[in-house]
Amino acid sequence: MVNQNDYNSDTILAVQNVYSAFARRDIKAILEMLSPDIGHTKCLAKPTGKTYDTDFVHLFTFREGKIIRFKEFFDTYIAGEAFRP
């Protein structure tokens, strides 16, 4: 269950700022916004030149104003097909 107090203006601003940094490709700014113990899945794929479209969801968990977990949900089948040589 979501606690209403979890959604304050600082939390919303933090998410807006991290997405803005992603758009600018500002890695330093992104890293400064992340908690040192952030949990996420890391993926590495060799480029194939193929593109794919899929819906995705980003889920952020916060503790003390820092992102401690980031989850991304997307269609892994489509992604897998795009990365297949």
N, CA, C and O of each residue as an XYZ file, in Angstrom:
340
protein
N       0.836     -1.176      0.000
C       0.000      0.000      0.000
C       0.885      1.245      0.000
O       1.915      1.274      0.674
N       0.496      2.249     -0.737
C       1.260      3.478     -0.859
C       0.868      4.445      0.248
O      -0.313      4.697      0.483
N       1.875      4.980      0.920
C       1.656      5.980      1.947
C       1.557      7.341      1.271
O       2.448      7.715      0.509
N       0.498      8.080      1.537
C       0.278      9.385      0.927
C       1.456     10.326      1.171
O       1.743     11.175      0.327
N       2.141     10.195      2.301
C       3.268     11.059      2.616
C       4.504     10.760      1.761
O       5.443     11.555      1.730
N       4.504      9.606      1.064
C       5.635      9.254      0.216
C       5.741     10.160     -1.004
O       6.812     10.275     -1.602
N       4.646     10.800     -1.375
C       4.622     11.638     -2.573
C       4.624     13.102     -2.170
O       3.569     13.728     -2.072
N       5.814     13.645     -1.938
C       5.912     15.061     -1.617
C       6.609     15.765     -2.768
O       7.107     15.117     -3.689
N       6.645     17.061     -2.717
C       7.209     17.827     -3.831
C       8.696     17.527     -4.037
O       9.173     17.568     -5.171
N       9.435     17.227     -2.969
C      10.860     16.893     -3.117
C      11.047     15.601     -3.904
O      11.947     15.506     -4.739
N      10.203     14.610     -3.642
C      10.289     13.332     -4.346
C       9.961     13.512     -5.823
O      10.664     12.990     -6.688
N       8.910     14.238     -6.104
C       8.513     14.490     -7.496
C       9.613     15.260     -8.222
O       9.948     14.936     -9.362
N      10.170     16.265     -7.577
C      11.250     17.049     -8.173
C      12.473     16.180     -8.445
O      13.135     16.351     -9.469
N      12.780     15.261     -7.552
C      13.933     14.374     -7.748
C      13.753     13.511     -8.996
O      14.697     13.332     -9.766
N      12.557     12.979     -9.200
C      12.292     12.169    -10.388
C      12.394     13.034    -11.652
O      12.979     12.611    -12.649
N      11.832     14.225    -11.608
C      11.931     15.132    -12.752
C      13.386     15.455    -13.060
O      13.788     15.483    -14.223
N      14.167     15.697    -12.029
C      15.582     16.032    -12.223
C      16.384     14.876    -12.809
O      17.242     15.092    -13.665
N      16.116     13.651    -12.359
C      16.880     12.517    -12.875
C      16.523     12.257    -14.339
O      17.401     11.938    -15.140
N      15.250     12.390    -14.695
C      14.870     12.225    -16.101
C      15.478     13.332    -16.963
O      15.895     13.078    -18.093
N      15.530     14.530    -16.447
C      16.145     15.648    -17.167
C      17.634     15.373    -17.401
O      18.161     15.641    -18.480
N      18.296     14.841    -16.386
C      19.717     14.504    -16.523
C      19.914     13.390    -17.551
O      20.872     13.426    -18.322
N      19.017     12.403    -17.569
C      19.088     11.360    -18.589
C      18.962     11.976    -19.981
O      19.708     11.615    -20.891
N      18.031     12.892    -20.144
C      17.817     13.536    -21.448
C      19.058     14.309    -21.901
O      19.367     14.357    -23.092
N      19.757     14.907    -20.952
C      20.982     15.663    -21.262
C      22.206     14.761    -21.380
O      23.278     15.199    -21.796
N      22.028     13.489    -21.006
C      23.132     12.521    -20.946
C      24.198     12.981    -19.954
O      25.397     12.816    -20.178
N      23.723     13.561    -18.854
C      24.597     14.099    -17.816
C      24.826     13.039    -16.748
O      24.157     13.025    -15.715
N      25.776     12.156    -17.011
C      26.043     11.024    -16.127
C      26.441     11.483    -14.728
O      26.002     10.900    -13.737
N      27.266     12.517    -14.639
C      27.690     13.018    -13.329
C      26.480     13.432    -12.492
O      26.396     13.088    -11.313
N      25.546     14.168    -13.092
C      24.347     14.600    -12.362
C      23.500     13.409    -11.937
O      22.972     13.387    -10.825
N      23.369     12.419    -12.815
C      22.584     11.226    -12.484
C      23.195     10.521    -11.284
O      22.487     10.178    -10.337
N      24.501     10.302    -11.317
C      25.168      9.598    -10.222
C      25.055     10.348     -8.912
O      24.944      9.724     -7.856
N      25.081     11.681     -8.951
C      24.940     12.478     -7.727
C      23.554     12.334     -7.110
O      23.393     12.523     -5.904
N      22.555     12.003     -7.919
C      21.183     11.862     -7.425
C      20.892     10.465     -6.900
O      19.852     10.249     -6.277
N      21.778      9.522     -7.135
C      21.541      8.141     -6.735
C      22.181      7.829     -5.394
O      23.290      8.269     -5.094
N      21.467      7.072     -4.612
C      22.025      6.567     -3.364
C      23.152      5.588     -3.711
O      23.060      4.887     -4.719
N      24.210      5.527     -2.899
C      25.306      4.593     -3.189
C      24.854      3.134     -3.235
O      25.491      2.315     -3.897
N      23.767      2.800     -2.545
C      23.316      1.406     -2.519
C      22.075      1.169     -3.375
O      21.258      0.299     -3.074
N      21.944      1.958     -4.452
C      20.795      1.780     -5.346
C      20.809      0.368     -5.924
O      21.864     -0.155     -6.282
N      19.648     -0.231     -6.009
C      19.523     -1.553     -6.600
C      18.883     -1.450     -7.972
O      17.845     -0.806     -8.129
N      19.487     -2.072     -8.957
C      18.919     -2.108    -10.294
C      19.572     -3.225    -11.088
O      20.596     -3.781    -10.691
N      18.960     -3.537    -12.211
C      19.493     -4.567    -13.075
C      20.372     -3.929    -14.133
O      19.980     -2.932    -14.739
N      21.535     -4.474    -14.363
C      22.437     -3.967    -15.396
C      22.395     -4.913    -16.592
O      22.434     -6.133    -16.435
N      22.314     -4.338    -17.777
C      22.277     -5.128    -19.008
C      23.336     -4.615    -19.971
O      23.617     -3.417    -20.014
N      23.909     -5.500    -20.724
C      24.878     -5.135    -21.749
C      24.524     -5.907    -23.006
O      24.389     -7.130    -22.968
N      24.370     -5.194    -24.136
C      24.069     -5.829    -25.416
C      24.966     -5.252    -26.491
O      25.211     -4.046    -26.524
N      25.460     -6.115    -27.376
C      26.248     -5.641    -28.514
C      25.261     -5.090    -29.553
O      24.281     -5.753    -29.893
N      25.518     -3.898    -30.045
C      24.591     -3.284    -31.004
C      24.426     -4.136    -32.273
O      25.391     -4.682    -32.806
N      23.193     -4.228    -32.729
C      22.879     -4.955    -33.953
C      22.421     -4.012    -35.059
O      22.327     -4.409    -36.220
N      22.137     -2.770    -34.699
C      21.607     -1.835    -35.684
C      20.095     -1.916    -35.811
O      19.493     -1.114    -36.524
N      19.469     -2.875    -35.129
C      18.009     -3.018    -35.162
C      17.385     -2.078    -34.130
O      17.984     -1.788    -33.094
N      16.185     -1.612    -34.426
C      15.444     -0.790    -33.464
C      14.163     -1.523    -33.071
O      13.695     -2.403    -33.793
N      13.611     -1.157    -31.939
C      12.356     -1.743    -31.492
C      11.585     -0.725    -30.666
O      12.161      0.166    -30.043
N      10.285     -0.880    -30.678
C       9.396     -0.029    -29.888
C       8.677     -0.883    -28.866
O       8.221     -1.984    -29.176
N       8.576     -0.384    -27.660
C       7.863     -1.096    -26.606
C       7.456     -0.108    -25.531
O       8.124      0.907    -25.336
N       6.378     -0.390    -24.839
C       6.015      0.402    -23.667
C       6.949      0.021    -22.537
O       7.474     -1.092    -22.511
N       7.161      0.937    -21.598
C       7.981      0.626    -20.443
C       7.480      1.397    -19.241
O       6.779      2.402    -19.365
N       7.851      0.910    -18.091
C       7.490      1.535    -16.820
C       8.750      1.666    -15.994
O       9.533      0.720    -15.907
N       8.958      2.815    -15.388
C      10.054      3.021    -14.448
C       9.453      3.154    -13.059
O       8.519      3.928    -12.847
N       9.985      2.410    -12.133
C       9.515      2.433    -10.751
C      10.686      2.840     -9.870
O      11.718      2.167     -9.850
N      10.529      3.933     -9.145
C      11.563      4.447     -8.258
C      11.145      4.238     -6.812
O       9.978      4.427     -6.467
N      12.094      3.849     -5.963
C      11.882      3.772     -4.521
C      12.866      4.741     -3.870
O      14.047      4.766     -4.216
N      12.373      5.533     -2.929
C      13.177      6.562     -2.281
C      13.376      6.271     -0.806
O      12.518      5.687     -0.146
N      14.543      6.698     -0.297
C      14.810      6.722      1.143
C      15.647      7.967      1.402
O      16.698      8.166      0.793
N      15.171      8.786      2.302
C      15.879     10.009      2.704
C      16.261     10.878      1.507
O      17.367     11.414      1.441
N      15.331     11.005      0.570
C      15.535     11.880     -0.571
C      16.429     11.340     -1.670
O      16.710     12.043     -2.641
N      16.885     10.091     -1.533
C      17.746      9.474     -2.540
C      17.042      8.271     -3.153
O      16.269      7.584     -2.486
N      17.316      8.028     -4.416
C      16.764      6.860     -5.080
C      17.549      5.637     -4.611
O      18.766      5.567     -4.782
N      16.842      4.673     -4.017
C      17.509      3.464     -3.533
C      17.195      2.256     -4.408
O      17.863      1.227     -4.307
N      16.195      2.374     -5.257
C      15.867      1.277     -6.165
C      15.230      1.857     -7.419
O      14.421      2.783     -7.361
N      15.618      1.288     -8.549
C      15.039      1.646     -9.830
C      14.708      0.351    -10.542
O      15.561     -0.526    -10.673
N      13.475      0.227    -11.004
C      13.077     -0.950    -11.771
C      12.476     -0.476    -13.086
O      11.752      0.518    -13.140
N      12.792     -1.206    -14.133
C      12.232     -0.922    -15.449
C      11.520     -2.180    -15.927
O      12.063     -3.283    -15.860
N      10.313     -1.998    -16.403
C       9.526     -3.096    -16.940
C       9.280     -2.815    -18.415
O       8.855     -1.720    -18.781
N       9.549     -3.808    -19.262
C       9.334     -3.649    -20.691
C       9.164     -5.017    -21.332
O       9.327     -6.044    -20.674
N       8.838     -5.025    -22.607
C       8.618     -6.264    -23.338
C       9.965     -6.891    -23.675
O      10.614     -6.494    -24.643
N      10.379     -7.855    -22.890
C      11.701     -8.446    -23.068
C      11.807     -9.277    -24.343
O      12.899     -9.437    -24.889
N      10.690     -9.803    -24.818
C      10.736    -10.575    -26.059
C      11.131     -9.676    -27.229
O      12.004    -10.026    -28.023
N      10.487     -8.527    -27.327
C      10.799     -7.589    -28.412
C      12.251     -7.125    -28.308
O      12.959     -7.051    -29.313
N      12.682     -6.819    -27.105
C      14.069     -6.393    -26.917
C      15.024     -7.504    -27.314
O      16.014     -7.253    -28.002
N      14.748     -8.711    -26.897
C      15.586     -9.855    -27.246
C      15.692    -10.061    -28.744
O      16.771    -10.346    -29.263
N      14.579     -9.917    -29.438
C      14.587    -10.047    -30.893
C      15.433     -8.969    -31.554
O      16.128     -9.236    -32.534
N      15.379     -7.764    -31.025
C      16.152     -6.653    -31.595
C      17.653     -6.848    -31.391
O      18.455     -6.426    -32.224
N      18.028     -7.479    -30.296
C      19.445     -7.675    -30.011
C      20.000     -8.991    -30.587
O      21.202     -9.245    -30.525
N      19.129     -9.800    -31.134
C      19.586    -11.058    -31.723
C      20.278    -10.793    -33.055
O      19.718    -10.102    -33.906
N      21.495    -11.333    -33.259
C      22.223    -11.103    -34.528
C      21.525    -11.718    -35.726
O      22.015    -11.607    -36.849
